[in-house]
Amino acid sequence: MAVKKIVVVGGGPAGMMAAIRARSLAQDVTLVEKNVSLGKKLLLSGKGRCNLTNACDLDSFLKRFSHNGDFLRDAFKKFFNQELIQFFEKRGLRLKIERQQRVFPATDRSDSILRVLEEELRHLRVKVLTQARMKDIMFHTQGVKGLVLEGGRLVPADRIILATGGISYGFTGSTGEGLELAKRLGHRIMPLRPGLVSLEVRQKYPKALQGLTLKNIRLKFSGGKRQIISDIGELLFTDSGISGPLVLTLSGQICDWLAQGFGISVEIDLKPALSREQLHARLLRDFKQNSRRTIKNTLKELLPQKLGKLFMEMLCMDSHRLSAQMTRSERDALVSLLKGFRMNILKAAPLEQAMVTRGGVSLKEINPRTMESRRIKGLYFCGEMIDIDADTGGFNLQAAFSTGYLAGESASLH
């Protein structure tokens, strides 16, 4: 096999894995990164803990992608969650599986993942150029010829792999120049939208609840005749709205509804395990058993203090009244709030604040078996810049590692 000059642009998880795979196949590999160091966005993943993959089976995995998940079957056949886990464990990093089969480093630190990748790049002697900005790609009749950097330097290349990411978390370097270049080269770019993003609400409630996490709750989003009912999980109140795993997972669909002009509301079921009748019975029992305590103190057993205070204000209750004085109509109103605390969605947070970018290079212009452009020979795409996105839980990072691995292998062998 003739040695090829392979240039990978982008030092995130997809780019690093592409460079590692290509170099392991004895190619001449250069990794180009515009930041001063690699993996800047990777360090932020999983709230700094790096949920690098999910241990569920392939079919369950693919269902967690918002659309086009089947495009990844070839990449996952080459390099899936067990191969990724083995990659890190063989290099001395112990991993652990937490609830919902999310996989983390045992250290609970994203820099542990980055350190393994950087050490492997050094071990394989991949040439790494940092603070090097891509400007253009040069071609000849057979395909790509080289990468032009700002300042005019030409990095010769037989194959170029673009792994420059989307435009979310732009402060990490994901500012969309790879997508702009792909468009300039004739590729169709699907509209860029926020994915895994917090939602802002019209009401002022979140300001009073900021920082509060609700566990074991369920959400129901309604827009026109459409409804989405979530699994049971967690929600976090921000200063202007809602976030947390349940919100992030469904935020892509909500963003689509907002773009279509739907008025959207969300109802929080704080006690999804109880029917309204069961909740009525529980409240009646609790207020009878604590008849000489104030309503405020009795509610502490049922709700976080911040939320109990807000509910009493919403129901115009005197917090110093005794529980024995609670009326049937007040219990009815409280049950309605507990089973359907309602807010109106105003908008999604900006794309720059989203965890992932939805949209990107159209999958119709990428060969799923190789990640090569169908328009330009010798040009490959991988990672977040392609039109693939998924729920939280390690799915997006696995897609980045897998498409990077396949791109690196294909660029070496084809």
BADOFI-411471 format. One record per residue: x, y negated, z negated of N, C-alpha, C in turn. Coordinates in steps of 0.2 Angstrom, whole numbers, padded with zeros to 4 digits, always signed. Layout:
<atoms>
XYZXYZXYZ;...
</atoms>
This chain:
<atoms>
+0004+0006+0000+0000+0000+0000+0004-0006+0000;+0003-0011+0005+0007-0017+0005+0005-0021+0000;+0010-0025-0003+0009-0030-0009+0006-0036-0006;+0001-0038-0009-0003-0044-0007-0002-0049-0012;-0002-0056-0009-0002-0061-0014-0009-0063-0015;-0011-0062-0022-0018-0063-0024-0017-0069-0029;-0022-0074-0027-0022-0080-0032-0029-0080-0035;-0029-0080-0042-0036-0081-0045-0036-0088-0048;-0042-0091-0047-0043-0098-0049-0048-0097-0055;-0046-0099-0061-0051-0099-0067-0048-0094-0072;-0046-0097-0078-0044-0093-0083-0048-0091-0089;-0055-0090-0087-0060-0087-0091-0059-0080-0091;-0065-0076-0094-0064-0069-0095-0064-0066-0088;-0068-0068-0083-0069-0065-0076-0062-0066-0073;-0059-0072-0073-0053-0073-0070-0047-0069-0073;-0047-0069-0080-0041-0065-0083-0042-0058-0081;-0048-0055-0081-0049-0048-0080-0047-0047-0072;-0049-0051-0068-0047-0050-0061-0040-0050-0060;-0036-0055-0063-0029-0055-0063-0026-0049-0066;-0028-0046-0071-0025-0040-0075-0026-0034-0070;-0032-0033-0067-0034-0028-0063-0029-0028-0057;-0029-0034-0054-0025-0034-0047-0018-0033-0049;-0015-0035-0054-0008-0034-0056-0007-0027-0058;-0012-0024-0061-0011-0017-0063-0010-0012-0057;-0013-0015-0051-0012-0011-0045-0006-0014-0041;-0001-0017-0044+0005-0018-0042+0005-0024-0036;+0000-0029-0037+0000-0034-0032+0004-0040-0035;+0005-0045-0031+0009-0051-0033+0003-0056-0035;+0002-0057-0042-0004-0061-0044-0002-0067-0047;-0005-0073-0045-0005-0079-0049-0012-0081-0051;-0012-0083-0058-0018-0086-0061-0018-0093-0062;-0022-0097-0059-0022-0104-0059-0028-0107-0064;-0026-0111-0069-0031-0113-0073-0029-0121-0074;-0035-0125-0074-0034-0132-0074-0033-0135-0081;-0035-0131-0087-0034-0133-0093-0027-0131-0096;-0025-0134-0101-0018-0133-0104-0017-0125-0106;-0023-0122-0107-0023-0115-0110-0029-0111-0107;-0028-0105-0108-0033-0100-0105-0039-0099-0110;-0045-0097-0107-0050-0095-0112-0054-0100-0116;-0054-0106-0114-0057-0111-0119-0064-0110-0120;-0068-0108-0115-0075-0107-0116-0076-0100-0120;-0072-0095-0119-0072-0089-0122-0072-0089-0129;-0068-0094-0132-0067-0095-0139-0073-0097-0142;-0078-0100-0139-0084-0103-0142-0089-0097-0142;-0088-0092-0138-0094-0087-0137-0095-0084-0144;-0102-0082-0144-0104-0079-0150-0103-0083-0157;-0104-0089-0156-0102-0094-0162-0095-0093-0165;-0091-0092-0160-0084-0091-0162-0082-0084-0164;-0087-0079-0163-0085-0072-0165-0084-0068-0158;-0087-0070-0153-0086-0067-0146-0090-0060-0146;-0096-0060-0144-0100-0054-0143-0099-0052-0136;-0094-0048-0135-0091-0047-0128-0095-0042-0124;-0099-0038-0127-0103-0033-0123-0109-0031-0127;-0113-0026-0124-0118-0023-0128-0118-0015-0127;-0119-0011-0132-0118-0004-0131-0124+0000-0128;-0129-0004-0126-0135+0000-0123-0133+0003-0116;-0138+0007-0114-0137+0011-0108-0138+0006-0102;-0136+0009-0096-0135+0005-0090-0142+0002-0088;-0148+0006-0088-0154+0003-0086-0157-0002-0091;-0156-0001-0097-0158-0006-0102-0154-0012-0102;-0147-0011-0100-0143-0017-0099-0145-0021-0093;-0147-0018-0087-0149-0022-0081-0156-0026-0083;-0160-0023-0087-0166-0026-0088-0165-0033-0092;-0160-0034-0095-0158-0040-0098-0156-0046-0094;-0156-0045-0088-0154-0050-0083-0161-0053-0080;-0161-0060-0080-0167-0063-0078-0169-0061-0071;-0165-0060-0066-0166-0058-0060-0160-0055-0057;-0161-0051-0051-0155-0049-0047-0150-0045-0051;-0152-0042-0057-0148-0037-0061-0145-0032-0057;-0149-0029-0052-0147-0023-0048-0141-0025-0044;-0139-0031-0043-0133-0033-0039-0127-0030-0043;-0127-0030-0049-0122-0028-0053-0120-0020-0054;-0125-0016-0051-0124-0009-0052-0117-0007-0050;-0114-0009-0044-0108-0007-0042-0102-0009-0046;-0103-0015-0049-0098-0018-0053-0098-0014-0060;-0104-0012-0062-0104-0008-0068-0102-0001-0068;-0103+0002-0062-0101+0008-0060-0093+0009-0061;-0090+0003-0059-0082+0003-0059-0080+0002-0066;-0083-0003-0070-0081-0005-0076-0087-0008-0080;-0089-0003-0085-0095-0005-0089-0093-0006-0096;-0098-0006-0101-0096-0007-0108-0092-0002-0111;-0092+0004-0110-0087+0009-0113-0080+0008-0111;-0079+0006-0104-0073+0005-0101-0070-0002-0105;-0074-0007-0106-0072-0013-0109-0070-0012-0116;-0074-0008-0119-0072-0006-0126-0066-0003-0127;-0065+0002-0122-0058+0006-0122-0052+0001-0121;-0054-0003-0116-0048-0008-0114-0046-0012-0120;-0050-0014-0124-0047-0018-0130-0045-0013-0136;-0048-0008-0137-0046-0003-0142-0039+0000-0141;-0038+0002-0134-0032+0004-0132-0026-0001-0133;-0028-0007-0134-0023-0012-0135-0023-0015-0142;-0025-0010-0146-0025-0012-0154-0030-0016-0157;-0035-0018-0153-0041-0022-0156-0047-0017-0158;-0048-0017-0165-0054-0013-0167-0060-0017-0166;-0065-0014-0163-0072-0017-0162-0077-0014-0166;-0083-0017-0167-0088-0015-0171-0095-0016-0167;-0100-0012-0169-0107-0013-0166-0111-0015-0171;-0115-0020-0170-0119-0023-0175-0126-0022-0172;-0131-0025-0176-0138-0024-0174-0140-0026-0167;-0145-0023-0164-0146-0024-0157-0140-0022-0152;-0136-0018-0155-0130-0015-0151-0125-0020-0148;-0125-0026-0151-0120-0031-0149-0113-0029-0152;-0108-0030-0148-0101-0027-0149-0097-0034-0150;-0094-0034-0156-0089-0039-0158-0082-0036-0160;-0077-0040-0160-0071-0038-0163-0072-0038-0171;-0068-0033-0174-0069-0032-0181-0067-0038-0185;-0062-0042-0182-0060-0048-0185-0065-0053-0185;-0070-0053-0181-0075-0058-0181-0072-0065-0178;-0067-0064-0174-0064-0070-0171-0063-0069-0164;-0066-0074-0160-0065-0074-0153-0058-0074-0150;-0053-0077-0154-0046-0078-0152-0043-0071-0152;-0046-0066-0156-0043-0059-0155-0044-0056-0148;-0050-0058-0145-0051-0056-0138-0046-0059-0134;-0046-0066-0134-0041-0069-0130-0034-0067-0131;-0032-0066-0137-0025-0064-0138-0023-0057-0134;-0028-0053-0134-0027-0046-0131-0026-0048-0123;-0031-0052-0120-0030-0053-0113-0024-0057-0111;-0022-0062-0115-0016-0065-0114-0010-0061-0115;-0009-0056-0120-0004-0052-0120-0003-0047-0114;-0009-0045-0112-0009-0041-0106-0007-0044-0100;-0009-0050-0099-0006-0054-0093+0002-0055-0094;+0004-0056-0100+0011-0057-0101+0015-0050-0099;+0012-0045-0102+0015-0038-0101+0015-0036-0094;+0010-0038-0090+0010-0036-0083+0014-0042-0079;+0016-0047-0082+0020-0052-0079+0016-0056-0073;+0010-0057-0075+0006-0061-0070+0008-0068-0071;+0009-0072-0065+0011-0079-0065+0005-0083-0067;+0006-0087-0072+0000-0091-0075+0002-0098-0074;-0002-0102-0070-0001-0109-0069-0006-0113-0073;-0005-0116-0078-0009-0120-0082-0009-0128-0080;-0014-0132-0081-0014-0139-0079-0013-0139-0072;-0016-0135-0068-0016-0134-0061-0023-0135-0058;-0025-0140-0055-0031-0141-0052-0032-0139-0045;-0037-0135-0043-0038-0133-0036-0041-0139-0032;-0039-0140-0026-0041-0145-0022-0045-0142-0016;-0042-0137-0013-0044-0134-0007-0042-0127-0005;-0044-0124+0000-0042-0117+0002-0040-0118+0009;-0034-0116+0011-0032-0116+0018-0033-0109+0021;-0034-0109+0028-0036-0103+0031-0032-0102+0038;-0032-0096+0040-0029-0095+0047-0034-0090+0050;-0033-0087+0056-0038-0083+0059-0040-0077+0056;-0035-0074+0052-0037-0068+0048-0040-0069+0041;-0041-0075+0039-0044-0076+0033-0041-0082+0029;-0040-0081+0022-0037-0086+0018-0030-0086+0019;-0027-0092+0018-0020-0093+0019-0016-0095+0012;-0020-0099+0008-0017-0101+0002-0022-0106-0001;-0020-0108-0008-0023-0112-0012-0020-0119-0012;-0023-0124-0011-0020-0131-0011-0022-0134-0018;-0017-0136-0022-0018-0139-0028-0018-0147-0028;-0021-0150-0033-0020-0157-0033-0013-0159-0033;-0011-0164-0029-0004-0166-0028-0001-0163-0022;-0005-0158-0018-0003-0156-0012+0001-0149-0012;+0002-0146-0018+0006-0140-0018+0002-0135-0015;+0005-0130-0011+0001-0125-0008+0004-0118-0011;-0001-0115-0014+0001-0108-0017-0001-0103-0012;+0004-0099-0008+0002-0095-0003-0002-0089-0006;-0007-0087-0002-0012-0081-0004-0014-0077+0002;-0014-0071+0001-0018-0066+0006-0025-0065+0004;-0026-0066-0003-0033-0065-0006-0034-0071-0011;-0040-0074-0011-0041-0079-0017-0048-0076-0020;-0047-0076-0027-0053-0075-0031-0055-0081-0035;-0061-0083-0034-0064-0089-0037-0068-0087-0043;-0065-0089-0049-0069-0087-0055-0069-0094-0060;-0072-0099-0057-0071-0106-0060-0077-0107-0064;-0082-0103-0065-0088-0104-0069-0093-0108-0067;-0098-0110-0071-0104-0114-0069-0102-0121-0071;-0108-0125-0074-0107-0132-0076-0109-0133-0083;-0110-0127-0087-0112-0128-0094-0106-0129-0098;-0107-0132-0104-0101-0133-0108-0095-0136-0104;-0097-0142-0100-0092-0145-0096-0086-0147-0099;-0086-0148-0106-0080-0150-0110-0075-0145-0110;-0077-0138-0108-0072-0133-0108-0068-0132-0101;-0070-0136-0097-0067-0136-0090-0072-0133-0085;-0078-0131-0087-0083-0129-0082-0087-0134-0079;-0084-0137-0074-0087-0143-0071-0089-0143-0064;-0089-0136-0061-0092-0135-0055-0088-0136-0049;-0082-0137-0049-0078-0138-0043-0078-0132-0039;-0078-0126-0042-0078-0120-0038-0084-0119-0034;-0090-0121-0037-0096-0121-0033-0096-0126-0027;-0094-0132-0029-0093-0137-0024-0089-0135-0018;-0083-0132-0019-0079-0129-0014-0083-0124-0010;-0086-0119-0013-0090-0114-0010-0095-0117-0005;-0098-0122-0008-0103-0125-0003-0100-0128+0003;-0094-0132+0002-0091-0135+0007-0089-0130+0012;-0087-0124+0010-0085-0118+0014-0091-0115+0018;-0097-0117+0017-0103-0114+0020-0107-0110+0016;-0106-0109+0010-0110-0104+0006-0116-0108+0003;-0121-0104+0003-0127-0106+0000-0127-0106-0008;-0128-0112-0011-0128-0112-0019-0135-0112-0021;-0137-0107-0025-0144-0108-0028-0144-0113-0033;-0150-0116-0034-0151-0122-0039-0148-0120-0046;-0144-0125-0048-0141-0124-0055-0146-0126-0060;-0147-0122-0065-0152-0123-0070-0149-0121-0077;-0151-0124-0083-0149-0121-0089-0151-0114-0091;-0147-0110-0094-0149-0104-0096-0146-0103-0104;-0150-0100-0108-0148-0099-0115-0147-0106-0118;-0153-0110-0118-0152-0117-0120-0158-0118-0125;-0156-0123-0130-0161-0125-0135-0167-0129-0132;-0173-0130-0135-0178-0133-0132-0180-0139-0137;-0182-0145-0134-0184-0150-0138-0192-0150-0138;-0194-0152-0144-0202-0153-0145-0204-0160-0146;-0211-0161-0144-0214-0167-0145-0214-0170-0152;-0216-0165-0157-0217-0167-0164-0211-0168-0167;-0211-0172-0173-0206-0174-0177-0204-0169-0182;-0208-0163-0182-0206-0158-0188-0199-0156-0188;-0196-0154-0182-0189-0151-0183-0184-0156-0187;-0185-0162-0187-0181-0167-0190-0181-0165-0198;-0187-0163-0201-0187-0161-0208-0185-0154-0209;-0185-0150-0204-0183-0143-0204-0176-0142-0202;-0172-0147-0200-0166-0146-0196-0161-0141-0200;-0158-0136-0197-0154-0131-0200-0157-0125-0203;-0164-0125-0203-0167-0120-0206-0168-0114-0201;-0166-0108-0203-0167-0102-0199-0173-0098-0202;-0177-0096-0197-0183-0092-0199-0181-0085-0196;-0182-0080-0200-0181-0073-0198-0187-0069-0198;-0187-0064-0194-0193-0059-0193-0199-0063-0191;-0198-0067-0186-0204-0071-0184-0205-0069-0176;-0211-0071-0174-0212-0070-0167-0215-0076-0163;-0213-0077-0157-0215-0083-0153-0220-0082-0148;-0224-0086-0147-0229-0086-0141-0229-0093-0137;-0226-0092-0131-0226-0098-0127-0232-0098-0122;-0235-0104-0121-0241-0104-0117-0240-0110-0112;-0241-0109-0106-0241-0114-0101-0246-0113-0095;-0251-0117-0095-0257-0115-0090-0260-0109-0092;-0261-0104-0088-0263-0097-0089-0258-0092-0091;-0252-0095-0091-0246-0090-0092-0245-0090-0100;-0242-0084-0102-0240-0083-0109-0234-0079-0109;-0229-0080-0114-0224-0076-0115-0224-0074-0123;-0224-0068-0125-0224-0066-0132-0217-0063-0133;-0213-0066-0138-0207-0063-0139-0207-0057-0143;-0201-0054-0144-0200-0049-0149-0199-0052-0156;-0199-0048-0161-0198-0051-0168-0190-0053-0168;-0189-0058-0171-0182-0060-0172-0181-0067-0175;-0176-0071-0173-0174-0077-0177-0175-0083-0173;-0176-0089-0177-0177-0095-0174-0173-0100-0178;-0170-0105-0175-0166-0110-0179-0169-0117-0177;-0171-0121-0182-0173-0128-0180-0167-0133-0179;-0167-0136-0174-0162-0142-0173-0165-0148-0175;-0161-0154-0174-0164-0160-0176-0169-0163-0171;-0170-0159-0165-0175-0162-0161-0180-0156-0158;-0178-0150-0160-0182-0144-0157-0180-0138-0160;-0180-0133-0156-0179-0126-0158-0174-0122-0154;-0170-0118-0158-0165-0114-0154-0165-0107-0158;-0159-0104-0157-0159-0097-0160-0160-0092-0155;-0159-0085-0157-0159-0080-0152-0166-0079-0148;-0171-0080-0151-0178-0079-0148-0179-0084-0143;-0177-0091-0145-0178-0096-0140-0173-0096-0134;-0167-0094-0136-0162-0094-0130-0164-0089-0125;-0166-0083-0127-0167-0078-0123-0173-0080-0118;-0178-0083-0120-0184-0085-0116-0183-0092-0113;-0178-0095-0114-0177-0102-0112-0177-0103-0104;-0174-0098-0101-0173-0099-0094-0180-0099-0091;-0185-0094-0093-0192-0094-0090-0195-0101-0092;-0194-0103-0098-0197-0110-0100-0195-0115-0096;-0188-0116-0094-0186-0121-0090-0189-0121-0083;-0190-0114-0080-0194-0114-0074-0201-0117-0074;-0204-0115-0080-0211-0118-0081-0211-0125-0081;-0206-0128-0085-0206-0135-0085-0205-0138-0078;-0200-0135-0074-0199-0138-0068-0205-0138-0063;-0210-0133-0065-0216-0133-0061-0221-0137-0063;-0220-0141-0069-0224-0146-0071-0229-0143-0076;-0228-0137-0079-0233-0135-0084-0232-0138-0090;-0238-0140-0094-0237-0142-0101-0237-0136-0105;-0232-0135-0109-0230-0129-0113-0230-0130-0120;-0233-0125-0124-0233-0125-0131-0230-0119-0134;-0228-0119-0140-0225-0113-0143-0229-0112-0150;-0231-0106-0151-0234-0105-0158-0229-0100-0161;-0227-0102-0168-0223-0097-0172-0227-0093-0176;-0227-0087-0176-0230-0082-0180-0225-0080-0186;-0226-0083-0192-0221-0082-0197-0222-0076-0201;-0228-0072-0200-0229-0066-0203-0232-0061-0198;-0228-0059-0193-0230-0055-0187-0232-0048-0189;-0229-0046-0195-0231-0039-0198-0238-0038-0201;-0241-0044-0202-0247-0045-0206-0253-0047-0201;-0259-0044-0201-0264-0047-0197-0267-0053-0201;-0271-0057-0198-0274-0063-0202-0278-0060-0208;-0282-0055-0208-0285-0052-0213-0280-0050-0219;-0275-0047-0217-0270-0044-0222-0267-0050-0225;-0266-0056-0221-0262-0062-0224-0267-0065-0229;-0274-0066-0227-0279-0068-0232-0279-0065-0238;-0279-0058-0238-0279-0054-0244-0272-0055-0248;-0267-0056-0245-0261-0057-0249-0261-0064-0252;-0263-0069-0248-0263-0076-0251-0268-0076-0257;-0274-0073-0257-0279-0073-0262-0275-0069-0268;-0272-0064-0267-0269-0060-0273-0263-0065-0276;-0259-0068-0272-0253-0072-0274-0256-0078-0278;-0261-0081-0276-0263-0087-0279-0267-0085-0286;-0270-0079-0286-0273-0077-0292-0268-0075-0297;-0263-0071-0295-0258-0069-0300-0254-0075-0302;-0253-0080-0299-0250-0086-0301-0254-0092-0302;-0260-0091-0305-0265-0096-0305-0263-0102-0309;-0259-0101-0314-0256-0107-0318-0250-0110-0316;-0248-0108-0310-0242-0111-0307-0245-0116-0302;-0240-0121-0300-0242-0126-0295-0243-0122-0288;-0246-0125-0283-0247-0122-0276-0240-0122-0273;-0236-0128-0275-0229-0128-0272-0225-0123-0274;-0225-0121-0281-0221-0115-0283-0223-0109-0281;-0230-0108-0280-0232-0101-0277-0230-0100-0270;-0230-0106-0266-0228-0105-0259-0221-0104-0258;-0216-0105-0263-0209-0104-0263-0208-0096-0262;-0213-0092-0265-0212-0085-0264-0214-0083-0257;-0217-0087-0253-0220-0085-0246-0216-0088-0241;-0213-0094-0242-0210-0099-0237-0204-0102-0239;-0199-0103-0235-0193-0108-0237-0196-0114-0239;-0192-0117-0244-0195-0123-0247-0196-0129-0242;-0192-0130-0237-0193-0135-0232-0200-0134-0229;-0201-0128-0227-0207-0127-0223-0213-0127-0227;-0213-0125-0233-0218-0125-0238-0220-0133-0239;-0215-0137-0240-0217-0144-0241-0220-0147-0235;-0218-0145-0229-0221-0148-0223-0228-0145-0222;-0229-0139-0223-0236-0136-0222-0241-0140-0227;-0238-0141-0233-0243-0145-0238-0244-0152-0236;-0239-0155-0233-0241-0162-0230-0245-0161-0224;-0245-0156-0220-0249-0156-0214-0256-0154-0216;-0257-0151-0222-0264-0149-0224-0266-0154-0229;-0262-0159-0230-0264-0164-0235-0266-0161-0242;-0262-0157-0244-0262-0153-0251-0258-0157-0256;-0261-0158-0262-0257-0160-0268-0253-0155-0270;-0246-0156-0270-0241-0150-0272-0242-0149-0279;-0244-0153-0283-0244-0152-0290-0251-0149-0293;-0256-0148-0288-0262-0144-0290-0260-0137-0292;-0264-0134-0296-0263-0127-0298-0265-0122-0293;-0262-0117-0293-0264-0112-0288-0271-0109-0288;-0274-0109-0295-0281-0107-0296-0286-0112-0292;-0283-0118-0291-0288-0123-0287-0288-0123-0280;-0284-0118-0277-0284-0117-0270-0291-0115-0267;-0293-0118-0262-0300-0116-0260-0299-0112-0254;-0305-0108-0252-0305-0104-0247-0304-0107-0240;-0306-0113-0239-0305-0117-0233-0297-0119-0233;-0294-0120-0238-0287-0122-0238-0283-0115-0237;-0285-0110-0239-0282-0103-0238-0282-0102-0230;-0288-0103-0227-0290-0102-0220-0285-0106-0216;-0284-0113-0218-0280-0117-0214-0272-0115-0215;-0271-0113-0221-0264-0110-0222-0262-0104-0218;-0267-0099-0218-0266-0093-0213-0265-0095-0206;-0269-0100-0204-0269-0102-0197-0262-0105-0195;-0259-0109-0200-0252-0111-0199-0247-0106-0199;-0248-0101-0204-0243-0096-0204-0243-0091-0198;-0249-0090-0195-0249-0086-0189-0249-0090-0183;-0249-0096-0183-0248-0100-0177-0246-0107-0178;-0240-0108-0181-0237-0115-0182-0235-0117-0175;-0239-0122-0172-0239-0124-0165-0235-0131-0164;-0231-0131-0159-0227-0137-0156-0228-0137-0149;-0227-0143-0146-0227-0144-0139-0220-0145-0136;-0218-0141-0131-0211-0142-0128-0211-0148-0124;-0206-0152-0125-0205-0158-0122-0200-0157-0116;-0195-0154-0117-0190-0153-0112-0184-0148-0114;-0180-0145-0110-0174-0141-0112-0169-0146-0113;-0164-0144-0117-0158-0148-0118-0154-0148-0112;-0150-0153-0110-0146-0154-0104-0142-0148-0102;-0141-0147-0096-0138-0141-0093-0131-0141-0096;-0128-0146-0097-0121-0147-0100-0121-0143-0107;-0126-0143-0110-0127-0140-0117-0129-0133-0117;-0130-0130-0111-0133-0123-0111-0127-0119-0111;-0128-0113-0114-0123-0108-0115-0121-0105-0108;-0125-0104-0103-0124-0102-0097-0127-0106-0091;-0125-0105-0085-0128-0109-0080-0132-0103-0076;-0138-0105-0074-0142-0101-0070-0141-0104-0063;-0141-0099-0058-0140-0101-0051-0133-0100-0049;-0130-0103-0044-0123-0102-0041-0123-0099-0034;-0118-0096-0033-0117-0093-0026-0122-0088-0024;-0126-0089-0019-0131-0084-0017-0128-0077-0017;-0132-0072-0020-0129-0065-0019-0130-0062-0012;-0134-0065-0008-0134-0063-0001-0128-0064+0003;-0123-0068+0000-0117-0070+0003-0111-0067+0000;-0112-0062-0005-0107-0058-0008-0108-0051-0007;-0103-0047-0005-0104-0040-0005-0104-0037-0012;-0109-0034-0014-0109-0031-0021-0104-0026-0022;-0102-0022-0017-0097-0017-0018-0090-0019-0019;-0089-0026-0017-0082-0028-0017-0081-0035-0020;-0087-0039-0021-0087-0046-0023-0084-0051-0018;-0083-0048-0012-0080-0052-0006-0085-0056-0003;-0084-0062-0001-0088-0067+0003-0090-0063+0009;-0096-0064+0011-0098-0061+0018-0097-0066+0023;-0095-0072+0021-0093-0078+0026-0086-0078+0028;-0082-0078+0022-0074-0079+0023-0071-0073+0021;-0067-0070+0025-0063-0064+0024-0057-0066+0019;-0056-0062+0014-0051-0063+0009-0053-0067+0003;-0059-0070+0003-0062-0074-0002-0067-0070-0007;-0065-0070-0013-0070-0066-0018-0072-0071-0023;-0078-0069-0026-0081-0073-0031-0083-0068-0037;-0082-0071-0043-0084-0067-0049-0086-0071-0055;-0089-0069-0060-0091-0072-0066-0097-0077-0065;-0097-0082-0069-0103-0086-0070-0105-0090-0064;-0100-0091-0059-0101-0095-0053-0106-0091-0048;-0107-0085-0049-0112-0081-0045-0119-0082-0048;-0124-0081-0044-0131-0082-0046-0134-0076-0050;-0131-0075-0056-0132-0070-0061-0132-0073-0068;-0138-0071-0072-0138-0073-0079-0142-0068-0083;-0141-0068-0089-0144-0063-0094-0146-0066-0101;-0149-0062-0105-0151-0064-0112-0144-0064-0116;-0145-0067-0122-0139-0066-0127-0139-0059-0129;-0133-0057-0131-0132-0051-0134-0126-0047-0130;-0121-0051-0127-0115-0048-0124-0116-0047-0117;-0122-0048-0114-0123-0046-0107-0120-0050-0102;-0120-0057-0103-0116-0061-0098-0109-0060-0098;-0106-0059-0104-0098-0058-0104-0097-0051-0101;-0101-0046-0102-0099-0040-0098-0100-0041-0091;-0104-0045-0088-0105-0046-0081-0099-0050-0079;-0096-0054-0083-0090-0058-0081-0084-0053-0080;-0083-0049-0086-0078-0044-0085-0078-0039-0080;-0084-0037-0079-0085-0032-0073-0084-0034-0066;-0087-0040-0065-0086-0043-0058-0079-0045-0057;-0076-0048-0062-0069-0049-0062-0065-0043-0060;-0066-0038-0064-0062-0031-0063-0063-0029-0056;-0069-0029-0053-0071-0027-0046-0068-0031-0041;-0068-0038-0042-0065-0042-0038-0057-0041-0037;-0054-0040-0043-0047-0039-0043-0045-0033-0040;-0049-0028-0041-0047-0021-0038-0049-0021-0030;-0054-0025-0028-0056-0025-0021-0051-0029-0017;-0049-0035-0020-0044-0039-0017-0037-0035-0016;-0036-0031-0020-0029-0027-0020-0030-0021-0015;-0036-0018-0014-0036-0012-0010-0039-0013-0003;-0042-0019-0002-0045-0020+0004-0042-0025+0009;
</atoms>
